[in-house]
Amino acid sequence: MNQALLQASWDAVRASGFTAYVLLSGAVVLGLLLSIRWQSRTWPRLITNDMHNFLTLLALAFGVVHGVAAYLDPFMRFAPAEVLVPMASHYRPLWMAFGIVSLYLAVAVVLSTWLRPRIGYRLWRALHVLTFLVFAFATLHGLGTGSDTRTWWGAGIYALAAAIVLALTVRRLMAPAGRVARPRPAVAGAVVAAAATLTLWAAQGPLRPGWNRVANDGRGSGARITLASQVSAALPPLPSRFAAAFTGTMQVVGSRGDLVFLRVAGTFRGGARGDLEVLVAGAPVGGGGLAVVRSQVTLYRADGTAAYRGAIARVAGPLLVADLKPLAGGGPDLSLSMRWSGVGRTVQGSVQASPMGSG
């Protein structure tokens, strides 16, 4: 995998995500300013309304770009359903789901604005309240999935946006504009309580080391591996159970922030023949190892066709185990285990596979 391509795709995912979030935050803030009827001599209400609509559309556009960039990321290699269907992702499924649902709700809000003359003010207003869920889910998605959550600037963006939206929301609920509007202290209290819960969760979860173990449902995240003795692999749709010798290379292909990207690739021969590629993103730990954040294991037939793909499921000392699913056609899910060691970039070891659940 080319280092420049890997870093460029990773930057595109991160940049588009933060851009969408900042634009969304601005749109929500302007919407709240409209709801409390704020204006000044130098900033007419009409400008606020036009900017609110423009930022909403722009945030939606960058949200789509973010999803497309994630799908095209050559490291993660998401299937189409993983970026379209909540909880279908192999990577941090719950936190990915918040982002997917947030994008769909944003589409509903934008459509309701366009259809307002037909659906009426009351239904439009009810649908527009979904904007708060869009913002809340986007915040959960960013905190729970983003690799920049623990950076000072990343955490600062989330904190500043949430604080401004919270203050204006409470202002709107406690001193609403309009003659018939009534203060809603109970709702304001619930909003403050929800914000406090979110803050506590963020402090005890995404902002602390070890979040990877929780965020990815134990699918290889947080597992400690030694760079000299690594991962698990995959097999072709030949025998569903085999043992083979592995020879390949290990290379650090890039880094970003506190993450290191490692690639192990080579061939296996013996009970089956094919190629194996293991991609790992992790944070360095003591003893020359990595705390795995993301992983992808791909097994290729001897003709170069990808046959199985999955992720590291567990680690037991020098043994790594991956759970793999067939990419096309029939065949059982596989459990693939691997041991290897090496000098420099060259690694040698063994790989074994068996149908999932067969022991």
C-alpha positions as CSV (number, residue, x, y, z in Angstrom):
1,M,0.0,0.0,0.0
2,N,1.5,3.4,-1.0
3,Q,2.2,5.5,2.0
4,A,1.2,8.8,0.3
5,L,-2.1,7.3,-0.8
6,L,-2.8,5.9,2.6
7,Q,-2.2,9.2,4.3
8,A,-4.0,11.2,1.7
9,S,-7.1,9.1,2.0
10,W,-6.9,9.2,5.8
11,D,-6.6,13.0,5.7
12,A,-9.6,13.2,3.4
13,V,-11.8,11.2,5.8
14,R,-10.7,13.3,8.8
15,A,-10.9,16.7,7.1
16,S,-14.3,16.1,5.5
17,G,-15.7,14.8,8.8
18,F,-14.5,17.8,10.9
19,T,-15.6,20.2,8.1
20,A,-19.1,18.7,8.1
21,Y,-19.2,18.9,11.9
22,V,-18.1,22.6,12.0
23,L,-20.6,23.6,9.3
24,L,-23.4,21.6,11.1
25,S,-22.6,23.3,14.3
26,G,-22.7,26.7,12.7
27,A,-26.1,25.9,11.1
28,V,-27.5,24.8,14.4
29,V,-26.2,27.9,16.2
30,L,-27.7,30.2,13.5
31,G,-31.0,28.3,13.7
32,L,-31.1,28.8,17.4
33,L,-30.4,32.5,16.9
34,L,-33.3,32.7,14.5
35,S,-35.6,30.9,17.0
36,I,-34.8,33.5,19.8
37,R,-35.2,36.3,17.2
38,W,-31.7,37.7,17.6
39,Q,-30.6,40.4,15.3
40,S,-28.6,43.6,15.3
41,R,-28.4,46.7,13.1
42,T,-25.3,45.5,11.4
43,W,-26.6,41.9,11.1
44,P,-30.1,41.7,9.9
45,R,-32.3,38.6,10.5
46,L,-32.4,37.9,6.7
47,I,-28.7,37.3,6.6
48,T,-28.9,34.9,9.5
49,N,-31.7,33.0,7.8
50,D,-29.8,32.8,4.4
51,M,-26.6,31.7,6.1
52,H,-28.4,29.1,8.2
53,N,-29.9,27.5,5.0
54,F,-26.5,27.7,3.2
55,L,-24.5,26.1,6.0
56,T,-27.1,23.4,6.4
57,L,-26.8,22.4,2.7
58,L,-23.0,22.7,2.9
59,A,-22.8,20.5,6.0
60,L,-24.9,17.9,4.3
61,A,-22.7,18.0,1.2
62,F,-19.5,17.5,3.3
63,G,-21.3,14.7,5.2
64,V,-21.8,12.9,2.0
65,V,-18.1,13.6,1.0
66,H,-17.1,12.2,4.4
67,G,-19.1,9.0,3.8
68,V,-17.7,8.5,0.3
69,A,-14.1,9.2,1.5
70,A,-14.5,6.5,4.2
71,Y,-15.9,4.1,1.6
72,L,-12.9,4.7,-0.7
73,D,-10.3,4.5,2.1
74,P,-7.9,1.8,0.9
75,F,-7.1,0.7,4.4
76,M,-10.6,0.1,5.8
77,R,-12.1,-1.1,2.5
78,F,-15.7,-0.8,3.7
79,A,-18.4,-2.6,1.8
80,P,-21.2,-0.4,0.5
81,A,-23.6,-1.6,3.2
82,E,-21.2,-0.7,5.9
83,V,-21.4,3.0,5.1
84,L,-25.1,2.9,4.3
85,V,-26.7,0.6,6.9
86,P,-26.4,1.3,10.7
87,M,-24.7,-1.4,12.7
88,A,-23.4,-3.1,9.5
89,S,-19.8,-1.8,9.8
90,H,-17.0,-4.2,10.9
91,Y,-15.3,-1.1,12.5
92,R,-16.9,0.4,15.6
93,P,-20.4,-0.4,14.4
94,L,-22.3,1.5,17.1
95,W,-20.4,4.7,16.6
96,M,-20.4,4.4,12.9
97,A,-24.2,4.0,13.1
98,F,-24.6,7.3,14.9
99,G,-22.9,9.0,11.9
100,I,-25.1,7.2,9.3
101,V,-28.3,8.0,11.1
102,S,-27.2,11.6,11.6
103,L,-26.7,11.9,7.8
104,Y,-30.1,10.4,7.0
105,L,-31.8,12.8,9.5
106,A,-30.0,15.7,8.0
107,V,-31.4,14.7,4.6
108,A,-34.9,14.6,6.1
109,V,-34.4,18.1,7.6
110,V,-33.2,19.6,4.3
111,L,-36.1,18.0,2.4
112,S,-38.6,19.3,4.9
113,T,-37.4,22.8,4.3
114,W,-37.8,22.5,0.6
115,L,-41.2,20.9,1.0
116,R,-42.4,23.4,3.6
117,P,-45.0,25.1,1.3
118,R,-46.6,21.7,0.8
119,I,-46.3,20.1,4.2
120,G,-47.2,23.1,6.2
121,Y,-45.6,25.0,9.0
122,R,-46.5,22.7,11.8
123,L,-45.1,19.5,10.2
124,W,-42.0,21.4,9.1
125,R,-41.4,22.7,12.6
126,A,-41.8,19.2,14.0
127,L,-39.3,17.8,11.5
128,H,-36.9,20.6,12.1
129,V,-36.6,19.6,15.7
130,L,-34.7,16.6,14.3
131,T,-31.8,19.0,13.8
132,F,-30.9,18.5,17.5
133,L,-30.7,14.8,17.0
134,V,-28.5,15.4,13.9
135,F,-26.1,17.4,16.0
136,A,-26.2,15.0,19.0
137,F,-25.6,11.9,16.8
138,A,-22.9,13.6,14.8
139,T,-21.1,14.5,18.1
140,L,-21.4,10.9,19.4
141,H,-20.1,9.7,16.0
142,G,-17.1,12.0,16.0
143,L,-16.2,11.3,19.7
144,G,-16.7,7.6,19.4
145,T,-15.1,7.0,16.0
146,G,-12.7,9.8,15.3
147,S,-8.9,9.2,15.7
148,D,-8.5,12.9,16.6
149,T,-10.8,12.9,19.6
150,R,-7.9,12.9,22.1
151,T,-6.1,15.7,20.4
152,W,-6.4,19.1,22.1
153,W,-7.9,20.7,18.9
154,G,-10.3,17.8,18.2
155,A,-11.6,17.8,21.8
156,G,-11.7,21.6,21.7
157,I,-13.9,21.6,18.6
158,Y,-16.4,19.2,20.1
159,A,-16.4,21.0,23.5
160,L,-16.8,24.5,22.0
161,A,-19.6,23.5,19.6
162,A,-21.5,21.6,22.3
163,A,-21.2,24.5,24.8
164,I,-22.5,27.1,22.4
165,V,-25.4,24.9,21.3
166,L,-26.3,24.0,24.9
167,A,-26.2,27.6,26.0
168,L,-28.5,28.8,23.2
169,T,-30.8,25.9,23.6
170,V,-31.3,26.6,27.3
171,R,-31.8,30.3,26.5
172,R,-34.5,29.4,24.0
173,L,-36.3,27.0,26.4
174,M,-36.1,29.4,29.4
175,A,-36.9,32.6,27.6
176,P,-38.6,31.8,24.3
177,A,-39.5,34.4,21.8
178,G,-43.1,35.0,20.8
179,R,-46.3,35.9,22.6
180,V,-47.7,32.4,23.1
181,A,-44.4,30.7,23.8
182,R,-44.0,29.5,27.4
183,P,-40.7,28.7,29.3
184,R,-40.0,25.0,29.6
185,P,-37.7,24.7,32.6
186,A,-38.2,20.9,32.9
187,V,-37.1,20.4,29.3
188,A,-34.1,22.8,29.8
189,G,-33.1,20.8,32.9
190,A,-33.3,17.5,30.9
191,V,-31.1,19.0,28.2
192,V,-28.5,20.1,30.8
193,A,-28.6,16.7,32.4
194,A,-28.1,15.0,29.0
195,A,-25.2,17.4,28.3
196,A,-23.6,16.6,31.6
197,T,-24.0,12.8,30.9
198,L,-22.4,13.2,27.5
199,T,-19.5,15.1,29.1
200,L,-19.0,12.5,31.8
201,W,-19.1,9.7,29.2
202,A,-16.6,11.5,27.0
203,A,-14.2,12.0,29.9
204,Q,-14.4,8.4,31.0
205,G,-14.6,6.9,27.4
206,P,-13.2,8.4,24.2
207,L,-10.9,10.9,26.0
208,R,-9.2,8.2,28.0
209,P,-6.6,5.5,26.9
210,G,-8.2,2.1,26.2
211,W,-11.3,3.4,24.4
212,N,-10.5,1.2,21.5
213,R,-11.3,-1.9,23.4
214,V,-14.8,-0.6,24.0
215,A,-15.5,1.2,20.7
216,N,-14.9,-1.8,18.4
217,D,-16.8,-4.4,20.4
218,G,-13.6,-6.4,21.0
219,R,-12.9,-7.0,17.4
220,G,-9.2,-6.7,17.7
221,S,-9.1,-3.2,19.1
222,G,-6.7,-2.7,21.9
223,A,-5.0,-6.0,21.5
224,R,-1.3,-5.9,22.1
225,I,1.0,-7.5,19.5
226,T,4.7,-7.7,19.2
227,L,6.1,-6.3,15.9
228,A,8.5,-9.3,15.6
229,S,5.7,-11.8,16.1
230,Q,2.4,-11.0,14.6
231,V,-1.0,-11.6,13.3
232,S,-3.4,-14.0,11.7
233,A,-4.3,-14.6,8.1
234,A,-6.6,-16.1,5.6
235,L,-7.2,-18.8,3.1
236,P,-8.7,-19.6,-0.3
237,P,-11.9,-21.4,-1.1
238,L,-10.0,-24.7,-1.5
239,P,-9.9,-26.7,1.7
240,S,-11.9,-25.3,4.6
241,R,-9.3,-26.6,7.0
242,F,-5.5,-26.4,6.3
243,A,-2.1,-25.7,7.7
244,A,0.6,-24.0,5.7
245,A,4.0,-22.3,5.9
246,F,4.1,-18.5,5.5
247,T,6.8,-16.3,4.1
248,G,6.5,-12.6,3.7
249,T,7.6,-9.1,4.6
250,M,6.7,-6.7,7.3
251,Q,6.7,-2.9,6.8
252,V,5.6,0.2,8.6
253,V,3.9,2.1,5.8
254,G,3.0,5.3,7.5
255,S,2.0,7.1,10.6
256,R,-0.6,9.7,11.6
257,G,-0.7,11.3,15.0
258,D,-0.2,8.6,17.6
259,L,-1.1,5.8,15.0
260,V,1.3,3.6,13.2
261,F,0.2,1.7,10.0
262,L,1.8,-1.7,9.6
263,R,1.5,-4.1,6.6
264,V,2.5,-7.7,6.5
265,A,2.2,-9.5,3.1
266,G,3.4,-12.7,1.7
267,T,2.5,-16.2,0.5
268,F,1.6,-19.5,2.1
269,R,2.3,-22.9,0.8
270,G,1.5,-26.4,2.1
271,G,-2.1,-27.5,2.8
272,A,-3.2,-24.6,0.6
273,R,-1.6,-22.1,-1.7
274,G,-2.3,-18.3,-1.8
275,D,-1.3,-14.9,-0.6
276,L,-2.0,-13.1,2.6
277,E,-2.2,-9.4,3.5
278,V,-2.5,-8.1,7.1
279,L,-3.0,-4.4,7.7
280,V,-2.9,-3.0,11.2
281,A,-3.2,0.5,12.6
282,G,-2.2,0.9,16.2
283,A,-0.6,3.0,18.9
284,P,2.9,2.1,20.0
285,V,3.2,0.5,23.5
286,G,6.1,-0.5,25.7
287,G,8.2,-3.4,24.6
288,G,8.1,-2.7,20.9
289,G,4.4,-3.5,20.3
290,L,1.2,-1.9,19.1
291,A,-2.2,-1.5,20.7
292,V,-4.4,-2.3,17.7
293,V,-7.0,0.3,16.7
294,R,-8.0,-1.1,13.3
295,S,-7.1,-4.2,11.4
296,Q,-7.9,-5.9,8.1
297,V,-6.9,-9.4,7.1
298,T,-7.3,-10.5,3.4
299,L,-6.7,-13.9,2.0
300,Y,-6.1,-14.3,-1.7
301,R,-6.2,-17.3,-4.0
302,A,-3.1,-18.3,-5.9
303,D,-4.4,-16.4,-8.9
304,G,-4.6,-13.1,-6.9
305,T,-8.3,-13.1,-6.4
306,A,-9.4,-12.0,-2.9
307,A,-11.3,-14.9,-1.3
308,Y,-11.8,-14.0,2.4
309,R,-11.6,-10.8,4.4
310,G,-12.0,-10.0,8.1
311,A,-10.2,-8.6,11.1
312,I,-8.1,-9.6,14.0
313,A,-10.4,-11.1,16.7
314,R,-8.1,-11.9,19.5
315,V,-4.4,-12.2,20.6
316,A,-2.8,-14.8,22.8
317,G,0.9,-14.1,23.2
318,P,2.6,-14.6,19.8
319,L,-0.6,-16.2,18.4
320,L,-3.1,-14.0,16.5
321,V,-6.5,-15.1,15.4
322,A,-8.7,-13.5,12.7
323,D,-12.3,-14.1,11.8
324,L,-12.9,-14.2,8.1
325,K,-15.9,-14.2,5.8
326,P,-16.0,-15.3,2.1
327,L,-16.1,-12.4,-0.3
328,A,-17.9,-14.3,-3.1
329,G,-19.7,-17.6,-3.5
330,G,-20.3,-20.1,-0.8
331,G,-18.0,-21.5,1.8
332,P,-18.0,-21.2,5.6
333,D,-16.7,-18.4,7.7
334,L,-13.1,-19.1,8.8
335,S,-11.1,-18.8,11.9
336,L,-7.5,-18.1,10.9
337,S,-4.5,-18.3,13.3
338,M,-1.0,-17.3,12.6
339,R,2.4,-17.2,14.2
340,W,5.5,-15.6,12.7
341,S,8.9,-14.1,13.5
342,G,11.6,-12.6,11.4
343,V,14.7,-10.5,11.1
344,G,14.3,-7.0,9.6
345,R,11.5,-6.9,7.0
346,T,11.5,-10.7,6.3
347,V,9.1,-12.8,8.3
348,Q,8.4,-16.6,8.3
349,G,5.9,-18.6,10.2
350,S,2.8,-20.7,9.9
351,V,-0.9,-20.2,9.3
352,Q,-3.8,-22.5,10.1
353,A,-7.5,-22.2,9.2
354,S,-10.7,-24.0,10.2
355,P,-14.4,-23.4,9.8
356,M,-15.7,-21.0,12.3
357,G,-17.0,-22.7,15.5
358,S,-15.4,-26.0,14.6
359,G,-12.8,-25.6,17.4
